[in-house]
Amino acid sequence: MSSAEKVEERVDLGSFDEVFYAVVGRADENLKYFSQLFDVKMLARGTEITIRGEEDRVKQAYDFIRSIIKELRSHPMTAQEVRERAKEYVSKAVPQEDKENIILMTHRRKAILPKTRTQKIYVDAIKNNDVVFGIGPAGTGKTYLAMAMALAHLKENKVNKIILTRPAVEAGEKLGFLPGGIAEKVDPYLRPLYDALYDMVDYDKASYMLERNIIEIAPLAFMRGRTLNDAFIILDEAQNSTKEQMKMFLTRIGFGSKVVITGDITQIDLPKREHSGLVEAIKVLQGIEGISFVWFTEEDVVRHPIVARIIKAYEEFERSKEEQDTDKTAQEDKRT
């Protein structure tokens, strides 16, 4: 897991113009490239390069710049050749055992792969089943890994399109009263799916796939009446689907399709009178061939370490509250 701490390193390129222009590039083109490749921010001031970002990524970029400077002083290269060396450097930086688990390389040459045992089980379940439920707290990579698997399937021509959907709970039946077209009405609810997509695919390519409907993002209510063939379908935030919506969604699955359903049953935002479709599906679909359930815990959280501690604190608080309520009910029963 990458450290979330932000750090800064500086590298002096020295007084050799050939080294400076080979590393920095024309109009700082190499620094822009390195910034994306290493997922850091690089700036040149005078003969000095400043590198800012997460600690492990800054270290990787810093080590590369130092090594390429040393090489350039004895073996001149063009700016293009330096970029190629950087790409090779990042590729080799992935341990051999991890290379086998890579799901996808992003446009920034970042390898996406499972980082915990449960994530590995989840990825394998998606490979081997038609329908997979990923259930657990936020930050465990449920949606992100599902998106990576979807893009990998599309790239390998295993599916013709990707469909991303989630319930628009707060909008409910009032979507028609919101300003703008359908996209503008539901965008706030689908934004997390867009964020995952743009993190893996560059903006122009993602926009092209969205325009051509190769990737479709729509609210769950719009799935009714459709049959989804040869598609990789992700239902996100499924805990906020109703029982009727979940059944409707599951019966949309067509030939050659794969479905991943993600959710957190501790974060249900439905009105009190409605029951979660995800909770019911867990009870109804256990043991059915071709359907797999993968359960994540706070140990699988791959965001900032404090997220796992927050989740654990809330779980302990809820557990303590339930115990207090149980004791209070028992005492009242005794009095009556």
C-alpha positions as CSV (number, residue, x, y, z in Angstrom):
1,M,0.0,0.0,0.0
2,S,1.3,3.4,-0.9
3,S,2.0,5.8,1.9
4,A,-0.3,8.8,1.8
5,E,2.3,11.2,3.4
6,K,3.3,14.0,1.1
7,V,7.1,14.6,0.8
8,E,9.5,16.7,-1.3
9,E,12.9,15.9,-2.8
10,R,15.3,18.0,-4.9
11,V,17.8,17.0,-7.5
12,D,20.5,19.3,-8.9
13,L,21.2,18.6,-12.6
14,G,24.5,20.4,-12.4
15,S,26.1,22.6,-15.1
16,F,25.9,20.3,-18.1
17,D,23.4,21.6,-20.6
18,E,23.2,18.3,-22.3
19,V,22.1,16.6,-19.1
20,F,19.6,19.4,-18.4
21,Y,17.8,19.3,-21.8
22,A,17.8,15.5,-21.9
23,V,16.1,15.2,-18.5
24,V,13.8,18.2,-18.6
25,G,13.0,18.1,-22.4
26,R,11.8,20.9,-24.7
27,A,9.2,23.1,-22.9
28,D,9.5,20.8,-19.9
29,E,7.9,18.0,-21.9
30,N,9.9,15.3,-20.0
31,L,9.0,16.6,-16.6
32,K,5.3,16.5,-17.6
33,Y,5.7,13.0,-18.8
34,F,7.6,11.9,-15.6
35,S,4.9,13.6,-13.4
36,Q,2.3,11.3,-15.0
37,L,4.5,8.2,-15.1
38,F,5.6,8.3,-11.5
39,D,2.3,10.0,-10.3
40,V,4.2,13.0,-8.7
41,K,4.6,16.7,-9.4
42,M,7.9,17.7,-11.0
43,L,9.1,21.3,-11.5
44,A,12.4,22.8,-12.7
45,R,13.9,25.9,-11.3
46,G,17.3,26.8,-12.6
47,T,19.3,23.6,-12.6
48,E,17.3,22.1,-9.8
49,I,14.3,19.7,-10.1
50,T,11.7,19.5,-7.3
51,I,9.7,16.3,-6.9
52,R,6.5,16.4,-4.7
53,G,4.0,13.7,-3.9
54,E,3.4,10.5,-1.9
55,E,6.6,9.2,-0.3
56,D,7.1,6.0,-2.2
57,R,6.3,7.6,-5.6
58,V,8.7,10.5,-4.9
59,K,11.4,8.0,-3.9
60,Q,10.9,6.1,-7.1
61,A,11.1,9.2,-9.3
62,Y,14.1,10.6,-7.3
63,D,16.0,7.4,-7.7
64,F,15.4,7.3,-11.4
65,I,16.5,11.0,-11.9
66,R,19.6,10.4,-9.9
67,S,20.5,7.2,-11.9
68,I,19.8,8.8,-15.3
69,I,21.9,11.9,-14.5
70,K,24.8,9.6,-13.7
71,E,24.3,7.7,-17.0
72,L,24.0,10.9,-19.1
73,R,27.3,12.2,-17.9
74,S,29.1,9.3,-19.5
75,H,26.6,8.3,-22.2
76,P,24.6,11.2,-23.9
77,M,20.9,10.5,-24.8
78,T,18.1,12.4,-26.4
79,A,15.0,13.5,-24.4
80,Q,13.0,10.8,-26.1
81,E,15.5,8.1,-25.1
82,V,15.3,9.3,-21.5
83,R,11.5,8.9,-21.6
84,E,11.9,5.4,-22.8
85,R,14.4,4.6,-20.0
86,A,11.8,6.0,-17.5
87,K,9.1,3.7,-18.9
88,E,11.4,0.7,-18.6
89,Y,12.4,1.7,-15.1
90,V,8.8,1.8,-13.9
91,S,8.0,-1.5,-15.5
92,K,11.0,-3.2,-13.9
93,A,10.1,-1.7,-10.5
94,V,7.0,-4.0,-10.3
95,P,8.2,-7.2,-8.4
96,Q,8.1,-10.3,-10.5
97,E,5.5,-12.0,-8.3
98,D,3.3,-9.0,-8.7
99,K,3.5,-8.9,-12.5
100,E,1.5,-12.1,-12.7
101,N,-1.3,-10.4,-10.7
102,I,-1.5,-7.2,-12.7
103,I,-5.0,-6.5,-13.9
104,L,-4.3,-3.4,-15.9
105,M,-1.7,-0.8,-16.6
106,T,-3.2,2.7,-16.5
107,H,-2.4,5.5,-18.9
108,R,0.1,6.7,-16.3
109,R,1.8,3.3,-16.4
110,K,0.6,2.5,-12.9
111,A,0.0,-1.2,-12.3
112,I,-3.4,-2.1,-10.8
113,L,-3.3,-5.3,-8.9
114,P,-4.8,-6.8,-5.8
115,K,-3.0,-5.7,-2.6
116,T,-4.6,-7.9,0.1
117,R,-5.6,-11.5,0.3
118,T,-9.3,-10.7,0.0
119,Q,-8.7,-8.5,-3.0
120,K,-6.9,-11.4,-4.7
121,I,-9.9,-13.7,-3.8
122,Y,-12.2,-11.1,-5.3
123,V,-10.3,-10.8,-8.6
124,D,-10.2,-14.6,-8.9
125,A,-13.9,-14.8,-8.2
126,I,-14.6,-12.3,-11.0
127,K,-12.5,-14.3,-13.4
128,N,-14.3,-17.6,-12.5
129,N,-17.9,-16.6,-12.0
130,D,-20.8,-14.9,-13.9
131,V,-22.0,-12.9,-10.9
132,V,-19.8,-11.6,-8.0
133,F,-20.9,-9.7,-4.9
134,G,-18.2,-7.6,-3.3
135,I,-19.4,-6.6,0.2
136,G,-17.6,-4.5,2.8
137,P,-16.6,-1.0,4.0
138,A,-15.4,1.9,1.8
139,G,-11.8,2.0,0.7
140,T,-11.4,-1.7,0.2
141,G,-11.1,-1.4,-3.6
142,K,-14.4,-3.1,-4.4
143,T,-15.4,-0.7,-7.2
144,Y,-11.9,0.2,-8.3
145,L,-10.8,-3.4,-8.9
146,A,-14.2,-4.2,-10.6
147,M,-13.6,-1.2,-13.0
148,A,-10.0,-2.5,-13.7
149,M,-11.4,-5.9,-14.5
150,A,-14.0,-4.5,-16.7
151,L,-11.5,-2.5,-18.7
152,A,-9.2,-5.5,-18.9
153,H,-12.1,-7.6,-20.3
154,L,-12.9,-4.9,-22.8
155,K,-9.3,-4.6,-23.9
156,E,-9.1,-8.4,-24.4
157,N,-12.4,-8.4,-26.4
158,K,-14.1,-10.6,-23.9
159,V,-17.0,-8.1,-23.8
160,N,-18.2,-5.5,-26.2
161,K,-19.1,-2.8,-23.7
162,I,-19.0,-1.8,-20.0
163,I,-22.1,-0.7,-18.1
164,L,-21.7,1.1,-14.8
165,T,-24.8,1.8,-12.7
166,R,-25.8,2.7,-9.2
167,P,-29.0,3.7,-7.4
168,A,-29.8,7.4,-7.3
169,V,-31.3,7.2,-3.8
170,E,-31.6,10.8,-2.9
171,A,-33.2,11.7,-6.3
172,G,-35.9,9.0,-6.0
173,E,-38.9,9.9,-8.0
174,K,-37.9,13.6,-8.2
175,L,-35.3,13.2,-11.0
176,G,-37.7,14.9,-13.5
177,F,-37.8,18.1,-11.4
178,L,-34.0,18.6,-11.5
179,P,-32.6,20.9,-14.2
180,G,-30.8,19.7,-17.3
181,G,-30.9,16.5,-19.3
182,I,-30.6,12.9,-17.9
183,A,-26.8,13.1,-17.6
184,E,-26.9,16.4,-15.6
185,K,-29.6,15.0,-13.3
186,V,-27.8,11.8,-12.3
187,D,-24.1,12.9,-12.6
188,P,-23.7,13.6,-8.9
189,Y,-24.7,10.1,-8.0
190,L,-22.4,8.5,-10.7
191,R,-19.4,10.7,-10.0
192,P,-17.4,8.0,-8.1
193,L,-17.6,5.7,-11.2
194,Y,-16.3,8.5,-13.4
195,D,-13.5,9.1,-11.0
196,A,-12.4,5.5,-11.2
197,L,-12.6,5.5,-15.0
198,Y,-10.6,8.6,-15.4
199,D,-7.9,7.3,-13.0
200,M,-7.3,4.3,-15.3
201,V,-7.9,5.7,-18.8
202,D,-6.8,9.1,-20.2
203,Y,-9.5,11.7,-20.5
204,D,-9.7,11.7,-24.4
205,K,-9.9,7.9,-24.6
206,A,-12.5,7.8,-21.8
207,S,-14.6,10.5,-23.5
208,Y,-14.5,8.7,-26.8
209,M,-15.7,5.4,-25.2
210,L,-18.5,7.3,-23.4
211,E,-19.6,9.1,-26.5
212,R,-19.6,5.9,-28.5
213,N,-21.5,4.1,-25.7
214,I,-18.7,1.6,-25.4
215,I,-18.8,2.6,-21.7
216,E,-22.3,3.5,-20.5
217,I,-23.0,5.1,-17.1
218,A,-26.6,5.2,-16.0
219,P,-28.8,5.1,-12.9
220,L,-30.1,1.7,-11.8
221,A,-33.8,2.7,-12.6
222,F,-32.8,3.0,-16.3
223,M,-31.9,-0.7,-16.5
224,R,-35.6,-1.8,-16.6
225,G,-36.7,-3.5,-19.8
226,R,-33.2,-4.2,-21.1
227,T,-31.3,-7.4,-21.8
228,L,-27.6,-6.9,-21.4
229,N,-25.5,-9.2,-23.7
230,D,-21.7,-9.4,-24.0
231,A,-21.3,-6.7,-21.4
232,F,-19.3,-6.2,-18.1
233,I,-21.8,-4.7,-15.7
234,I,-21.0,-3.1,-12.4
235,L,-23.7,-2.2,-9.9
236,D,-22.1,0.1,-7.3
237,E,-23.6,1.1,-3.9
238,A,-26.0,-1.9,-4.2
239,Q,-27.0,-1.6,-0.5
240,N,-29.2,1.3,-1.7
241,S,-31.1,-0.7,-4.2
242,T,-34.6,-1.8,-3.3
243,K,-35.6,-5.5,-3.3
244,E,-37.5,-4.9,-6.6
245,Q,-34.6,-3.1,-8.2
246,M,-32.1,-5.8,-7.3
247,K,-34.4,-8.5,-8.8
248,M,-35.0,-6.4,-11.9
249,F,-31.2,-5.8,-12.3
250,L,-30.2,-9.5,-11.9
251,T,-32.8,-10.6,-14.5
252,R,-31.3,-8.2,-17.1
253,I,-28.2,-10.3,-17.4
254,G,-27.7,-11.7,-21.0
255,F,-25.4,-14.1,-22.7
256,G,-21.7,-13.5,-22.5
257,S,-22.1,-11.0,-19.7
258,K,-20.3,-10.7,-16.4
259,V,-21.7,-8.8,-13.4
260,V,-20.1,-7.4,-10.3
261,I,-22.2,-6.0,-7.5
262,T,-20.6,-3.9,-4.8
263,G,-22.0,-2.5,-1.5
264,D,-21.6,-1.9,2.2
265,I,-24.6,-3.2,4.2
266,T,-23.6,-0.9,7.1
267,Q,-24.3,2.2,4.9
268,I,-27.9,1.8,3.8
269,D,-29.5,5.2,2.9
270,L,-32.9,3.9,1.9
271,P,-36.0,5.2,3.7
272,K,-36.8,3.2,6.8
273,R,-39.8,1.5,5.3
274,E,-37.8,0.0,2.4
275,H,-35.6,-3.0,2.7
276,S,-32.2,-3.3,0.9
277,G,-32.1,-5.4,-2.2
278,L,-28.5,-6.3,-1.4
279,V,-29.3,-7.6,2.1
280,E,-32.1,-9.8,0.5
281,A,-29.9,-11.0,-2.3
282,I,-27.3,-12.2,0.3
283,K,-30.0,-14.4,1.8
284,V,-31.6,-15.6,-1.4
285,L,-28.6,-16.3,-3.7
286,Q,-26.1,-18.1,-1.4
287,G,-24.9,-21.4,-2.8
288,I,-26.1,-20.8,-6.4
289,E,-23.6,-22.0,-9.0
290,G,-21.9,-19.2,-10.9
291,I,-22.5,-16.7,-8.1
292,S,-19.8,-15.8,-5.6
293,F,-19.8,-13.6,-2.5
294,V,-16.6,-12.0,-1.3
295,W,-16.5,-10.2,2.1
296,F,-14.1,-7.4,2.8
297,T,-13.2,-6.0,6.3
298,E,-11.3,-3.0,7.6
299,E,-8.1,-4.9,7.1
300,D,-8.6,-4.6,3.3
301,V,-8.8,-0.8,3.4
302,V,-6.2,0.6,1.0
303,R,-6.8,4.3,1.5
304,H,-5.1,6.4,4.1
305,P,-4.4,4.2,7.2
306,I,-6.7,6.4,9.3
307,V,-9.7,5.2,7.2
308,A,-9.3,1.7,8.6
309,R,-9.1,3.1,12.2
310,I,-12.3,5.2,11.6
311,I,-14.2,2.3,10.3
312,K,-13.1,0.1,13.2
313,A,-14.1,2.9,15.7
314,Y,-17.6,3.2,14.2
315,E,-18.1,-0.6,14.3
316,E,-17.1,-0.7,18.0
317,F,-19.4,2.2,18.7
318,E,-22.3,0.5,17.0
319,R,-21.6,-2.8,18.7
320,S,-21.4,-1.0,22.1
321,K,-24.7,0.8,21.4
322,E,-26.5,-2.5,20.5
323,E,-25.3,-4.1,23.7
324,Q,-26.5,-1.1,25.7
325,D,-29.9,-1.3,24.0
326,T,-30.1,-5.0,24.7
327,D,-29.3,-4.5,28.4
328,K,-31.9,-1.7,28.6
329,T,-34.6,-3.9,27.0
330,A,-33.8,-6.7,29.4
331,Q,-34.0,-4.4,32.4
332,E,-37.4,-3.1,31.2
333,D,-38.7,-6.7,30.8
334,K,-37.7,-7.5,34.3
335,R,-39.5,-4.5,35.7
336,T,-42.7,-5.5,33.8
